[in-house]
Amino acid sequence: MVKMDLSGKVAVVAGVANKYSIAWAVARRLHEAGAELVLTYQNEKLKRRVEEIAGEVGEPLLVECDVTNEDAVKNLFEKVKSEKGQVYTLIHSIAFAPREELGGSFLNTSRHGFAQALDISAYSLILMSHHAVQIMEEGGSVLTMTYMASERVVPGYNVMGVAKAALESIVRYLAWELGEQKGIRVNAISAGPLNTLAARGIKGFSRILDVYPQRAPLKRNITHEEVASAALFLVTPLASGITGEILFVDAGYHIMGL
């Protein structure tokens, strides 16, 4: 019987900023399933935050990786190869847009803000996957995090909605190419609103949290643990026939018209 057992499998989790991060919830769930973790952090400031909680998931390898620096991404996977040998799973939970691009008029989106949002939030999945697959010798999976604003208007989300749309398209193209070449699966989770550091930067976020329980079929918001459990399923052999998929974990909100 196929089980959710990742014993001896190496999982690179990118995007842990603090204990409220979706990436951290996923890391904890993968650790519970037996995975050996590699956690990335953007810079020295965030390193301290990650070090404070890393002990809860054994002794993970911590590696600095700013995805806007191609050498840093390359060095990440070279280090993983030298210390772990190979990778089974890449968790990409990275997104950013300048604060001034969120909450105002979408018409005022700057060229710089647009480029930065697309680079960090979408292109980084291509870049990280390019290097990860070089050491994914047994197939495996890539998983990223998206949001419903990729296909519907969420006022205030602005350029991040465009970035998430690009991210979802990237998932499909990577799924096609990596599935054919290496048997690697690529999927995304479209999570409902969660109280994270990134989410608090969106104007009107608290109102979104209020609306979901009113309209979602389950009449509540979701939890970090629910997203993490869905992530575990998608990266294990239990989901061996699933690739190029956007899995909604949002209490059913996305199915509603009104």
C-alpha positions in Angstrom: 0.0 0.0 0.0 1.3 3.5 -0.9 1.6 5.6 2.2 2.4 9.3 3.0 5.9 8.3 4.0 8.9 10.5 3.0 11.5 8.7 5.2 14.9 9.4 3.7 13.6 11.8 1.1 15.1 15.3 0.9 12.7 18.2 0.6 13.8 21.8 -0.1 11.4 24.3 1.3 11.8 27.8 0.1 9.8 30.7 1.7 9.9 30.2 5.4 9.9 33.7 7.0 8.5 32.9 10.4 6.2 30.5 12.3 3.1 31.8 10.5 4.4 31.1 7.0 2.6 28.6 4.9 6.0 27.2 4.0 6.7 26.6 7.7 3.4 24.6 8.1 4.4 22.5 5.1 7.9 22.0 6.4 6.5 20.7 9.7 4.1 18.3 7.9 6.9 17.0 5.7 9.1 16.5 8.8 6.3 14.5 10.5 6.3 12.2 7.4 10.0 11.6 7.7 11.5 14.0 5.2 14.9 15.5 5.6 14.5 19.2 5.3 16.5 22.0 3.6 15.1 25.4 4.6 16.1 28.5 2.6 16.1 32.1 3.9 16.4 35.3 2.0 19.0 37.2 4.1 20.6 37.5 7.5 17.6 39.2 9.0 15.3 36.3 8.1 18.0 33.8 9.1 17.5 34.6 12.7 13.8 34.0 12.5 14.2 30.7 10.8 16.9 29.6 13.2 14.6 30.2 16.1 12.0 27.7 14.9 14.2 25.2 12.9 14.8 23.0 15.9 11.1 21.9 15.8 11.8 20.0 12.6 15.0 18.1 13.6 18.2 19.4 12.2 17.4 20.9 8.8 20.1 22.3 6.5 19.7 26.1 6.4 20.9 27.8 3.3 20.7 31.5 2.3 19.0 32.0 -1.1 17.8 35.2 -2.6 16.0 34.1 -5.7 16.8 37.4 -7.5 20.4 36.3 -7.5 20.9 33.4 -10.0 24.3 32.5 -8.4 22.6 32.1 -5.0 20.0 29.7 -6.4 22.8 27.7 -8.2 24.8 27.6 -5.0 21.8 26.4 -3.0 21.4 23.2 -5.0 25.2 22.7 -5.2 25.3 22.7 -1.4 22.3 20.4 -1.2 24.0 18.0 -3.7 27.2 18.0 -1.7 25.5 17.4 1.7 22.3 15.5 0.8 23.1 13.9 -2.5 19.7 14.5 -4.2 16.3 16.1 -3.9 12.9 14.5 -3.9 10.7 17.5 -3.4 10.9 21.3 -4.0 8.4 23.5 -2.2 8.2 26.9 -3.7 6.3 29.3 -1.4 7.8 32.7 -2.5 6.0 35.8 -3.5 6.6 39.6 -3.3 5.4 42.8 -4.7 6.3 46.3 -3.4 3.8 47.6 -0.9 3.0 50.6 -3.0 1.7 48.3 -5.7 -0.9 46.8 -3.4 -4.1 48.4 -2.4 -4.0 51.4 -4.8 -5.1 51.8 -8.4 -4.0 48.9 -10.6 -3.6 51.5 -13.4 -0.8 53.0 -11.4 1.3 49.8 -11.4 4.9 50.8 -12.1 7.1 49.1 -14.6 9.6 48.3 -11.8 6.9 47.0 -9.5 5.5 44.8 -12.2 8.9 43.4 -13.1 9.8 42.8 -9.5 6.6 41.0 -8.7 6.8 38.7 -11.7 10.5 38.0 -11.2 10.2 37.0 -7.5 6.7 35.5 -7.5 6.7 33.6 -10.8 10.1 33.4 -12.6 11.7 32.1 -9.4 9.8 28.9 -9.8 11.4 28.3 -13.2 14.9 29.2 -11.9 14.7 27.0 -8.8 13.2 24.1 -10.8 15.9 24.4 -13.4 18.6 23.7 -10.7 16.5 21.3 -8.6 15.8 18.9 -11.3 19.5 18.4 -11.9 19.6 16.4 -8.6 16.1 14.9 -8.7 17.4 11.5 -9.8 14.3 9.5 -8.7 11.6 11.6 -10.2 9.8 13.5 -7.4 7.7 16.6 -7.3 7.6 20.4 -7.4 4.9 22.3 -5.5 4.1 26.0 -5.4 1.5 28.2 -3.8 -1.0 30.4 -5.6 -4.3 32.2 -4.9 -7.6 32.7 -6.6 -6.8 36.3 -7.6 -5.0 34.6 -10.5 -8.3 34.2 -12.3 -10.7 36.6 -10.5 -10.4 40.2 -9.4 -9.5 40.6 -5.7 -9.4 44.4 -5.1 -6.1 45.5 -3.7 -4.2 42.3 -4.8 -3.4 44.1 -8.0 -0.1 43.1 -9.6 0.1 40.0 -7.4 -2.9 38.6 -9.1 -1.1 38.9 -12.4 2.0 37.3 -10.9 -0.1 34.4 -9.7 -1.7 33.9 -13.1 1.8 33.7 -14.6 2.8 31.3 -11.9 0.0 28.9 -12.7 0.8 29.0 -16.4 4.4 28.1 -15.4 3.1 25.2 -13.4 1.5 23.8 -16.5 4.5 24.3 -18.8 6.9 22.7 -16.2 4.5 19.8 -15.7 4.5 19.1 -19.4 8.2 19.4 -19.8 9.4 17.7 -16.6 6.9 14.9 -16.8 8.0 13.9 -20.2 11.8 14.3 -19.5 12.1 13.0 -15.9 8.8 11.9 -14.6 8.7 14.8 -12.2 5.2 16.2 -11.2 4.5 19.9 -10.8 1.4 21.2 -9.0 0.1 24.2 -7.1 -2.1 24.7 -4.1 -4.5 27.7 -4.3 -5.1 28.4 -0.6 -7.8 30.5 0.9 -6.7 33.5 3.0 -4.3 32.8 5.9 -2.9 35.3 8.4 0.7 35.4 7.2 3.3 38.2 7.0 2.8 38.5 3.3 -1.0 38.6 3.6 -1.0 41.4 6.1 0.6 43.6 3.5 -2.6 43.5 1.4 -5.0 46.3 2.0 -8.4 45.0 3.1 -7.0 41.6 4.1 -9.1 41.4 7.3 -12.3 42.0 5.2 -11.3 39.0 3.0 -11.1 36.8 6.2 -14.6 38.0 7.1 -16.1 37.3 3.7 -15.0 33.7 3.3 -17.0 32.2 6.2 -20.1 33.9 4.9 -19.8 32.5 1.3 -17.7 29.3 1.4 -19.6 26.1 1.5 -17.8 25.0 4.7 -18.7 28.3 6.3 -15.3 28.9 7.7 -11.8 29.9 6.9 -9.1 27.3 6.4 -6.0 26.6 8.5 -2.3 26.4 7.8 -2.5 22.7 8.7 -5.1 22.0 6.0 -2.8 23.5 3.4 0.2 21.5 4.7 -1.7 18.2 4.6 -2.8 18.9 1.0 0.9 19.6 0.2 2.0 16.4 1.8 -0.5 14.4 -0.3 0.6 16.1 -3.6 4.3 15.4 -3.1 3.9 11.7 -2.1 3.3 8.8 -4.4 -0.4 8.9 -3.4 -0.7 11.6 -6.0 1.5 9.9 -8.5 -1.1 10.5 -11.3 -1.5 14.2 -10.6 0.5 16.9 -12.4 -0.2 20.4 -13.8 -3.0 20.7 -11.2 -4.2 23.7 -9.2 -5.7 22.2 -6.1 -8.0 24.6 -4.2 -7.8 24.5 -0.4 -10.3 27.3 0.4 -13.3 25.7 2.1 -14.9 25.6 -1.3 -15.1 29.4 -1.8 -13.9 29.2 -5.4 -17.0 27.3 -6.6 -19.4 30.0 -5.6 -21.0 32.5 -8.0 -22.7 34.6 -5.3 
